[in-house]
Structures are given as C-alpha cells and as structure tokens.
Amino acid sequence: MVIRQTLFRDQVLSDRERKNLAILDVVRKSGPVTRTEISKITKLNIVTVSNYVNNYIDKGLVVEKGFDVSTGGRKPTLVELSAKMGYVIGVDIGPLNMIAIITDLANNVVGKAKRERPKGPMNEVITSSIEMVYEIIEKSKADKNKIKGVGLGISGVIDAIAGTVRDTDPHRGRTTGSYASVKSLVQKEFNIPTFVGNDATVAAFGEKRLGLEQDINDMLYVYSDVGCGIIIKGEIYCGAGGSAGEMQLMVDNAEFPIQEKGPSYLRPWGVDLGITEAAKRVLSKEKADSKMMELAGGDLENLTADIVIEAAKAKDKTAIEIIEDAGINLGVRIAYLINLFNPEVVVIGGGIEQAGELLLGPTRKTVRQLAFEEPANTVKIVPSRLGDSAVALGAAGLVLREIFARI
C-alpha cells in the first residue's frame, strides 16, 4: 500500500480516492448499512457502490452482517467496517502534556497513555514521544502486525520543507528539533508509516470528524491562544510550509518594542490564556481570603488554571473576573479570525474550555461587539467535545483517512 509521507500535503485526490473516502466514511458512521443506503447518502450510483464495497470485502476491510428488512423482494445485505482488522496510533505532543491513543479502524479507542511533556529541548520531547508509542502498544496488547500507521500532532511551528518543528515557549528557549527523526525511528522499528503535523491542525480534523454532529465545511479549532487549526471547504489548510494557524507574535524581538507600538491582543499568554499568572499577581497583592488560596493549600506556587476555574465555579469573585478577562482577550482574537475566515463553527480547546460559560460567555459577547454582524451571526462558538483527546484522535483519524483513500 502506497501512502503519502505527510498528513498535510496540499493534494488533489483522485476520483477513486474521493469515492473510497465517501463510501467508507458512511460505513464507519452508519454501519451496519445497506449498499442502497450508501448510494443514497453518497449520491453515487448503486453499481459503483456495490463494486467498491465488494472490493473492500475481498480485502477484509468490510464484512457482511445479516440482512435488512425487505420492502419487497430479496432482503438487502448489511455491511459494516471490520474495525478489528487493524489499528492506528495518534500521539499528542502538547505544550504541557503528551497523550497517545490507539484506535481500531472505526476510531474506537482501545488504549490511552498520558504523561507530562519533558521540560527540556525538543530532542528530549521527541525521544519521549517514541517511548509513548512503545508504551501504548504494550498497554493495549494490540498485535504489532496489525498497526497500520502512527500520526503525531506536535505543539510548535512546523516547517515541512526543512523537516523541523520549533518550540514556541520562550521559557523552554524556543528550541528547534527534527521531526524527521521520530518518523524514521518509528517507521524503522515497526515498519509502519508515520506522519507529523501541527497539534491544532490535527485537533481541527479530529473535531470535524468525530466531535461535531453535523457536516461542517468551514471551521476553526482555537487551541487556547497558542495555535489555530483551519478547515476550509472541508479540507485542512496548513499554508506553504505547514505552519499556518499560529496566533501570536514574536514579542521578544528587541528591534521592535511591541509593548509600546505592537497590538497587545496578539501577545502570547500561553496555553492557559495567562489565567494562572493573573491569579498569582492579584493574590500576591491582595491578601484577602480567596477560594483559590484555599484550593492551593495557601501556597501561590501550587496555583494552576484548573484551581482558578474550580474557584470560579464555586462563585469566587476574583477568580470569575480573571476568567472573564481571559475570555474577553480570547474573544478579540476570535473576532478577527471570524472576520478573516467567516467559519461556520469555532471550537475552543486546549483545556481552557473546561471553564464553560464563565469563559465562553465573555468570548461570545466580545465577538458580537467586534466582529462584523454577518459573520458573527453565522458562526457558532462551542467547546471542544473531544477534550484532551482531540489531538491524538485527530492524528489517528488522519492516518485512517490515508489508509481509506488508498485501499
């Protein structure tokens, strides 16, 4: 089986590949399903559908499973995906944590592993990601011979031409590593195709394919303030070198004093939108009682965004104000993106969506105030439905897409 060596190459699918994806996606979502139902949903003629389905059956990808109720004449045969025929692995190399998920061919999760991201340079992160691939295979007890591919979503600026990924966190030194090494090592060890892409882009595909209830063609996945996945006309958009969707400016450029002249709303606040630092600043000045301090055990160093969110849900006034401010700041960026892309849906992820309406309410209000009325009335701003699994599931789903297209 020939598979492209990138998840995100701008590509024009052949007629056969498009039909493969259309038919197999219906079988995955709706199975057991009849050939006639597949024909109606895909708008492909019944002869074409039957020929393609018979090919899948011959290859073991699809199996026949009983008969549907007859409306006259012979009972139609039901078909469904042979989900356990193979497995794929998705790995999320996020700003704070790393997650690996192994799924069957229907995207059903059969194993999951999670660990903190190493605080060292990118080469340490890549080494740890390889260890996670070994770990998830052992945990799931999946047959290595049935693993069809690995997809990795990496936090950082991707350069697909140079084969590098740059860490955007200034506290870790903005180091650059080679993602070609992780591809080659995994491929050599397990003899399976391995793919790499930006985490927010991968998450956008995961939400589109598995999280959203309706068929969405134009959407954005906003990963806190550190990245944005872009879907245009149903296709992933990554730009010329794979780095499209970065939402922050290089504020540490000494030649441009951004604090004096630059647009402050494009400053990086981090994966928690600066919630933790804002809470520490307020609490270090105000020694008043706070639910945040109680949850942190009286130690500011223990304070996290999750604690601030928990305190806000417990009606702590200061915590609520901090999250509202973060929602307003995020809303400014999203308003600009909505004017630029005119999406149907903006999905908020990266962990901050756990604040719920405390964050989403101010975000939506800011969008209504700043975006043009027409795109603002069209868009829906919703929390991630895949949560912390969005990147890993999206990466696994993109590998499946490659497999299905080339069957």
C-alpha atoms as one frame of an Amber mdcrd trajectory, in Angstrom:
protein
   0.000   0.000   0.000   1.464   3.386  -1.023   0.779   6.164   1.472   1.800
   9.804   1.325   4.572  10.773   3.717   2.769  13.798   5.130  -0.601  14.305
   6.757  -0.986  17.782   5.378   0.343  17.963   1.842  -1.907  20.063  -0.350
  -3.356  17.366  -2.518  -5.896  16.780  -5.229  -7.498  13.432  -4.533  -8.160
  11.152  -7.459 -11.736  10.202  -8.300 -11.179   6.757  -6.825  -9.745   8.171
  -3.580 -12.701  10.514  -3.129 -15.152   7.654  -3.637 -13.225   5.465  -1.205
 -13.385   8.157   1.476 -17.068   8.914   0.867 -18.194   5.272   0.965 -16.027
   4.155   3.865 -16.986   7.169   5.951 -20.659   6.236   5.574 -19.895   2.636
   6.509 -17.934   3.842   9.560 -20.630   6.247  10.736 -23.789   4.339   9.800
 -22.858   0.660   9.696 -24.409  -1.841   9.577 -25.783  -0.230   6.421 -27.036
  -1.459   3.043 -25.453  -0.690  -0.291 -28.643   1.138  -1.282 -28.404   3.416
   1.757 -24.743   4.127   0.983 -25.742   5.050  -2.564 -28.392   7.495  -1.336
 -26.087   9.188   1.167 -23.055   9.470  -1.135 -25.145  10.130  -4.280 -23.062
   7.504  -6.100 -24.927   5.024  -8.294 -25.659   1.609  -6.819 -23.426  -0.260
  -9.279 -20.417   1.865  -8.311 -21.127   1.435  -4.604 -21.520  -2.329  -4.978
 -18.246  -2.652  -6.883 -16.343  -0.640  -4.284 -17.930  -2.447  -1.326 -17.175
  -5.848  -2.892 -13.530  -4.774  -3.224 -13.451  -3.813   0.474 -14.951  -7.193
   1.388 -12.329  -9.017  -0.676  -9.594  -7.122   1.224 -11.179  -7.795   4.614
 -11.864  -4.126   5.377 -15.658  -4.531   5.287 -17.775  -7.536   6.266 -21.364
  -8.519   5.534 -23.537  -8.767   8.618 -27.031 -10.138   8.218 -29.949  -8.739
   6.268 -32.052  -5.600   6.475 -35.857  -5.639   6.488 -37.181  -6.227   2.988
 -39.547  -3.722   1.398 -40.356  -6.233  -1.321 -38.168  -8.820  -2.971 -34.863
 -10.147  -1.669 -33.656  -8.832   1.693 -30.750  -6.372   1.281 -27.423  -7.325
   2.857 -25.982  -5.144   5.615 -22.285  -4.275   5.651 -20.054  -2.813   8.347
 -16.430  -1.915   8.872 -14.156  -4.741  10.017 -12.871  -2.495  12.782 -10.511
  -5.012  14.390  -8.714  -5.705  11.116  -6.147  -3.103  12.085  -5.136  -0.303
  14.438  -3.685   3.196  14.227  -1.890   5.308  16.818  -2.297   9.033  17.435
   0.173  10.954  19.600  -0.365  14.440  21.032   2.878  16.253  21.881   1.264
  19.231  23.587   2.647  22.315  25.336   2.195  20.764  28.792   1.261  17.093
  28.403   1.672  14.227  25.957  -1.091  11.749  25.119  -1.009   8.604  22.994
  -4.147   6.814  21.830  -4.521   3.604  19.861  -7.791   3.052  17.996  -9.255
   0.408  15.744 -10.242   1.223  12.167 -13.549   2.711  13.354 -11.737   5.199
  15.625 -12.834   3.277  18.737 -10.231   3.841  21.475  -8.622   0.631  22.714
  -5.812   2.183  24.757  -4.612   5.540  26.093  -1.474   6.796  27.853  -0.625
  10.233  29.254   2.486  11.864  30.713   3.907  15.321  31.306   5.871  16.863
  28.460   9.617  16.919  29.228  10.786  20.393  30.154  13.981  20.065  28.126
  14.684  20.838  24.456  12.807  19.391  21.513  15.081  16.371  21.067  14.130
  15.168  24.568  10.468  15.620  23.704  10.825  13.563  20.542  12.612  10.777
  22.430   9.800  10.705  24.979   7.202  10.521  22.208   8.867   7.416  20.807
   8.726   5.828  24.256   4.994   6.566  24.362   4.454   4.686  21.109   6.078
   1.616  22.693   4.051   2.122  25.865   0.669   2.348  24.178   1.275  -0.749
  22.069   2.225  -2.743  25.160  -0.683  -1.361  27.201  -3.295  -2.164  24.564
  -1.815  -5.589  23.773  -2.507  -4.836  20.121  -0.926  -7.065  17.516   2.052
  -5.102  16.166   1.483  -6.638  12.762  -1.963  -5.041  12.609  -0.811  -1.473
  13.324  -1.221   0.452  10.079   0.336   3.808  10.959   1.190   6.484  13.518
   0.197  10.160  13.435   1.805  12.794  15.652   0.412  16.235  16.430   3.209
  18.458  17.734   2.911  21.804  19.517   5.197  24.194  17.700   5.845  25.858
  14.366   6.120  23.201  11.673   8.433  23.600   8.695   7.510  20.713   6.425
  10.149  21.722   3.865  13.056  21.691   6.334  11.607  18.844   8.400  11.743
  20.769  11.681   9.469  21.877  14.496  10.214  24.946  16.635   9.013  25.139
  20.227   7.215  28.480  20.700   7.514  28.568  24.505  10.139  31.207  25.401
  10.633  29.611  28.839  11.943  26.465  27.136  14.198  28.508  24.865  12.284
  28.267  21.582  14.396  25.254  20.618  14.148  23.572  17.244  14.170  19.815
  16.672  13.904  17.465  13.729  10.638  15.615  13.418  12.175  13.558  10.616
  13.991  11.564  13.300  10.825  10.459  15.063   9.284   9.497  11.715  12.248
   7.434  10.640  12.769   5.731  14.006   9.132   4.669  14.398   8.905   3.549
  10.785  12.104   1.533  11.081  11.156  -0.059  14.407   7.604  -1.067  13.493
   7.735  -0.920   9.698   4.681   1.351   9.605   4.054   4.766   8.011   4.488
   7.694  10.415   3.164  11.213   9.914   3.695  14.566  11.641   1.604  17.735
  11.788   0.779  20.730  13.977  -1.330  19.870  17.031  -4.056  22.475  16.472
  -4.437  21.433  12.833  -4.701  17.791  13.812  -7.255  18.643  16.519  -9.366
  20.565  13.990  -9.643  17.434  11.869 -10.499  15.343  14.925 -13.304  17.682
  15.975 -14.671  17.841  12.442 -14.667  14.093  12.003 -15.651  12.919  15.477
 -16.793  15.844  17.623 -19.289  17.851  15.576 -22.756  16.454  14.989 -23.340
  17.941  11.561 -21.286  18.097   8.408 -19.160  21.243   8.750 -17.062  22.522
   5.833 -15.560  25.733   7.250 -14.351  25.713  10.837 -11.555  26.798  13.161
 -10.143  24.992  16.173  -8.634  27.508  18.607  -6.062  25.861  20.872  -6.143
  28.410  23.721  -4.036  31.230  22.275  -1.131  29.110  21.036  -2.485  27.828
  17.727  -5.415  27.590  15.356  -6.441  24.657  13.170  -8.099  25.703   9.913
 -10.612  23.726   7.817 -11.661  25.366   4.530 -14.261  23.749   2.255 -13.845
  20.518   4.164 -10.067  20.378   3.662  -7.218  21.038   6.087  -5.294  24.250
   5.384  -1.664  24.361   6.532  -0.035  27.037   4.386   3.105  26.847   2.246
   5.291  25.111   4.837   2.814  23.647   7.301   2.870  26.470   9.870  -0.458
  28.199   9.158  -2.569  28.970  12.219  -0.028  30.430  14.633  -1.872  33.113
  16.618   0.900  35.023  18.377   3.679  37.443  17.542   7.382  37.241  18.432
   7.184  39.759  21.262  10.769  39.142  22.391  12.193  40.822  19.262  14.368
  43.615  20.680  14.297  45.524  17.383  10.562  46.055  17.679   9.329  47.356
  21.058   5.922  45.716  20.873   4.914  46.889  24.332   4.966  50.435  23.032
   3.817  50.009  19.436   2.509  46.497  18.888  -1.043  45.112  19.038  -1.298
  43.904  22.634  -4.049  41.393  21.896  -1.632  39.353  19.766   0.816  38.929
  22.642   1.202  35.299  23.760  -0.499  34.451  27.060   0.158  30.728  26.937
  -1.981  27.626  26.905  -3.997  28.834  29.942  -4.546  32.331  28.478  -2.458
  33.787  31.300  -5.054  32.795  33.900  -2.533  31.354  36.358  -0.163  34.336
  36.232  -3.048  36.779  36.532  -4.302  34.982  39.635  -0.824  34.989  41.189
  -0.453  38.726  40.572  -3.787  39.534  42.177  -3.318  37.237  45.168   0.234
  38.420  45.831  -1.069  41.984  46.208  -4.341  41.236  47.922  -4.067  39.038
  50.976  -7.832  38.782  51.262  -9.456  35.375  51.671  -9.912  33.575  48.403
 -11.193  30.161  47.405  -8.166  29.980  45.098  -5.742  30.175  48.018  -7.719
  27.571  49.913  -7.600  25.156  46.964  -3.872  25.864  46.510  -3.199  24.962
  50.124  -2.178  28.543  50.933   0.808  28.398  48.565   0.798  30.549  45.417
   3.259  28.176  43.762   0.576  25.473  43.787  -1.845  27.676  41.864  -2.988
  26.381  38.449  -5.589  27.345  35.877  -7.669  24.345  36.964  -7.726  25.725
  40.520  -8.802  29.157  39.277 -11.583  27.543  37.227 -12.715  25.448  40.202
 -12.771  28.536  42.413 -14.760  30.487  39.819 -17.343  27.707  39.637 -17.557
  27.963  43.425 -18.520  31.672  42.991 -15.150  33.180  43.935 -15.485  36.732
  42.641 -11.801  37.311  41.904 -11.487  34.023  40.010 -14.586  34.857  37.958
 -13.147  38.232  36.981  -9.828  36.661  35.917 -11.565  34.131  33.678 -13.868
  36.808  32.234 -10.822  38.910  31.308  -9.248  35.890  29.636 -12.483  35.290
  27.709 -12.534  38.892  26.502  -8.902  38.716  25.355  -9.600  35.466  23.501
 -12.756  36.963  22.011 -10.741  39.753  20.381  -8.582  37.240  18.518 -11.544
  35.111  17.555 -13.463  38.143  16.292 -10.563  38.939  13.975 -10.375  35.314
  12.786 -14.136  35.242  12.194 -13.933  38.348  10.020 -10.999  36.801   8.141
 -12.310  33.253   7.586 -16.119  33.502   8.040 -16.347  29.995   9.574 -19.476
  28.067  10.461 -18.029  26.900  13.778 -15.182  27.903  16.087 -14.210  25.146
  18.523 -12.416  26.229  21.717  -9.935  23.648  23.047  -6.607  23.242  24.776
  -8.123  22.781  28.246  -9.482  26.268  28.867 -12.907  25.174  27.577 -13.375
  23.457  30.945 -14.303  26.872  32.336 -17.555  26.584  30.376 -19.776  29.646
  30.141 -17.577  31.562  32.579 -15.118  31.861  29.680 -17.311  31.254  26.629
 -19.913  33.857  27.645 -17.454  36.803  27.626 -15.795  35.379  24.496 -19.076
  35.267  22.567 -20.071  38.733  23.814 -16.743  40.193  22.656 -17.136  38.561
  19.247 -20.598  40.092  18.846 -19.192  43.509  19.749 -16.136  43.419  17.473
 -16.823  41.117  14.512 -18.910  42.235  11.569 -22.561  41.376  12.001 -22.819
  38.989   9.052 -20.027  36.520  10.001 -20.825  36.922  13.713 -24.429  35.849
  13.088 -23.290  32.812  11.092 -20.722  31.355  13.468 -21.240  29.089  16.462
 -18.594  29.174  19.196 -18.554  25.865  21.048 -16.262  23.997  23.472 -14.248
  21.009  22.304 -16.215  17.785  22.524 -13.125  15.576  22.372 -11.386  17.354
  25.264  -7.776  16.390  25.878  -8.063  13.583  23.309  -8.721  15.919  20.369
  -5.157  15.985  19.027  -4.430  12.281  19.468  -7.786  11.231  17.995  -7.339
  13.682  15.130  -3.881  12.308  14.370  -5.211   8.753  14.384  -8.143   9.821
  12.206  -5.844  11.393   9.635  -3.851   8.171   9.366  -7.129   6.313   8.815
  -8.029   8.809   6.113  -4.815   7.961   4.266  -5.482   4.232   4.612  -9.074
   4.521   3.418  -8.170   6.746   0.468  -5.582   4.289  -0.856  -7.360   0.973
  -0.174
